[in-house]
């Protein structure tokens, strides 16, 4: 089957002359959970924005063999509207699509409940913890029922327990909604826990250093984090990341 999307010979040089990505080739299959890891500044977030259409490549193509699907994007910061309630923040993409008030509210309530925020519909961002704000951001991304979810280091600023809880919830949402997820992270352990595949990038300008297939992550839990299989897979990713930091594709 053709991939959901394919990056072919992608390069990106910014107006200030910084070459962020050079010759990146990467295909993503429907239903994958792909993590992008690599040194700081290697072009991971740039690649995500190229996929989203927020940036245009300097060269190469981003191809959608079956047509461009509905996308959801979760940024490192929750980027919520501070003057709006949790419910209003979650329904924003539906309002922008012109979906009627009753249908939009029902769907926003549904996704908030799915991310553990039932009962917080009337709360404002200032009343929420960092983890709860990120849950609202995820709910907002899911409200439009995307096929592809792009996530740019969404849990980087959270404490470890909150991060692990959100990792578990994200895997559940991925499985239930049959999403394709592209997830940017600096964490070897997070990428190993979440992913069916880890793409490791070299230092800038970013290229593909390693493409590591992992077992299907459906059903992973706290016990997996303590298993020999998890340790072995994390070591594989860590070794590839070390090579990428040394610029060895």
Secondary structure by P-SEA (a helix, b strand, c coil): ccccccccbbbbbcccccccccbbbbbbccccbbbbbbcccccaaaaaaaaacccccccccccccccccbbbbbcccccccccccaaaaaaaaaaaacccaaaaaaaaaaaaaaaccccccccccccccaaaaaaaaaaaaacccccbbbbccccccccaaaaaaaaaaaaaaaaaabbbbbbbbccaaaaaacccbbbbbccccccccbbbbbcccccccccccccaaaaaaaaaaaaaaaaaaaccc
